[in-house]
Structure formats: structure tokens, C-alpha cells
């Protein structure tokens, strides 16, 4: 099975928009890549928020 790497928001948006023009196997590859991207993006936002709270003494 082929893999797809999505590492930037604009790539993720383009990949999502391209789904309608893809076959089932390609859609699955793109879906998996988007889920991984979203997982990492969410984790990054959590880390940023945690550091923000620490730097600002926000509770």
C-alpha cells in the first residue's frame, strides 16, 4: 500500500479537496495521511498551550 505524507496545512487542505476525484484505495491512503496529520497537529497545539500556560503562569 502506498503512503502519503502531509506535513503542512495547505497540503492537508489540497489532499482533502482531492478526495472526490480519487478511487477507493487512493481515498483510504489520503484519509490515513490526514488523520495522522491531524493527530500531530493537535498534539502540537496542546504542547503550545501547555508552554503558554507555563510562561504566563496561567491556570
N, C-alpha and C positions, 0 to 999 in steps of 0.2 A: 504494500500500500504506500502510495506517495504521501509525503508530508508537506505541509505549507507552513512557513514561518511568517508570523505577523508581529511586528515589534513597534509599530507606531500607529497612532490613532487614525491618520489618513489612510494607511494601508488597511486597517480593520474596516473602515467605512467602505472603501472600494471593494473589499472582499465580500462584505455583506450585500452590497448592491449588485454584485455579480452573480449571486446565488441563483437568481431566476433563469439565467442563461446556461446553467450547468446541469450535467446529468447527476443521477443519484450518488454515484461514487464521488464525484468531484464536490458535491454539496456536503457530503459527510466529512471529507478532508478539510474543507473550509470551515465547517461548523466546529470541528475539533480544534482547529487553529484559533478560531475566535474565542472559544471557551477558555483555552489556555491563556490567550492574550488578556481576556477579562479577569481571569484569576490573578495574573501577575499585576495587572493594572490596579485592581482592588487592593492587593497586598501593599503595593507601593503607596497608595493613598492612606492606608492605615498607618504605615510607618511614618509618613509625612505628618499625619495628625498627631501621632504619639510624640514625635520630636517637637512639634509646635507646642503641644501642651507642656512639655518639659522646659523648653526655652522660655515660655511666657508664664510659667508657674500656674497655668490654667488647670482648674479641677472640675 
